[in-house]
Amino acid sequence: MSVLFTPVPIGSVTIPNRFVRSATHDYMADDEGNVTERNVELYRLLAEGEVGLIITGHANVQTSGKASPRQMGVFDDRFVEGLARIPAAVHAFASRVFLQIAHAGRQTKPSLCGCVPVSPSPVYDPVSKVMPRELAAEEIRALVGDFISAAVRGKRAGFDGVQLHAAHGYLISSFLSPHTNRRTDEWAGSVENRARVLLEVLRGAKAACGRDFPVIVKLNSTDFLEGGLTLDDAVRIAGLLETAGIDGIEVSGGMAEAGRGSVWPGLRSRDEEGYFVENAARIKRAVGVPVFGLGGIRTLAVAGRIVEEGRADLISLSRPLIRDPFLVKHFREGLAAGSECISCNKCFNPRGIRCAELTKRR
């Protein structure tokens, strides 16, 4: 049996195989951030398709942190009942499900978040065309508390764990990056200071939810920006996270301003699949917790080789599972050797994620 179909522990939770549905905004909540039947059905299909670990799209921990239309909210207790419908649907199968919690930071617009977007420092975002407002120290402490409260709501809703979004230029990511964090106080400067927000959220979530409740992180390994976060920084941050109790690290990279995010368009050869896997391997050599590899992986052989060679413990997929939520099951049954996804990126549809090629055929 392939190592890809063997279980792996993430903290106290056993994942039945090595496949992860990487967090992907689905545009399926209602305008207030409430879970809809479309959300529930999306995650139910992924579980029926035998995805070992499903990570939800980002749920905003503050109203100011809304990044996208029809994004799930987790900033108030009123969302718990609706969110609980997702793990209830997933747990009808063997899959596990984590709630990703996030704040958009400067990567939003006033029309979405209802305010002037916030950031560690007032660094203009040429993509959102926003000059953000610098967070005051007391607002940073409130932000930490709101992330912790969101983690507690995730546990109350029945999720198996939570993922802290510290990648792709969102708010925690922008604290980690010297490009967007130009403060002169205890939240900036050294790697340890830039990681302070993330570490305080992690410690607080563990204290509030219990040590047995898994908390993982999506971590940028590079911003692809001059003067931004480097891989050396990310390795040091990973070590700090392990010491503070993190249960797993999903390694990604890029941000909107760099013009190079985490979902690179176009098909690549097998040798070029997994464009963040070498960064994941570098981090894996530095920590003992499970590390997730990602980056345009779409073939079973490549995924197996990555895990067998010890470069990552789990394989994160997004677009291939939009194309076919049953891909993992088809891999196990020998019905597929790779995904038919062509990485056109047209699946990120504001009316709800869907494969454009399949839609076009109907």
Secondary structure, DSSP 8 states (H G I E B T S, - for coil): --GGGS-EEETTEEESSSEEE-----S-S-TTS---HHHHHHHHHHHHTT-SEEE---EESSGGG--STT--B-SSGGGHHHHTHHHHHHTTSS-EEEEEEE--TTSS-HHHHSS--EESS---BTTTTB--EE--HHHHHHHHHHHHHHHHHHHHTT-SEEEEEE-TTSHHHHHH-TTT----STTSSSHHHHTHHHHHHHHHHHHHH-TTS-EEEEEES--SSTTS--HHHHHHHHHHHHHHT--EEEEE--BGGGTB-SS--S---GGG--TTHHHHHHHHTT-SS-EEE-SS--BHHHHHHHHHTTS-SEEEESHHHHH-TTHHHHHHTTS-SB-------TT--TT----HHHHHH-
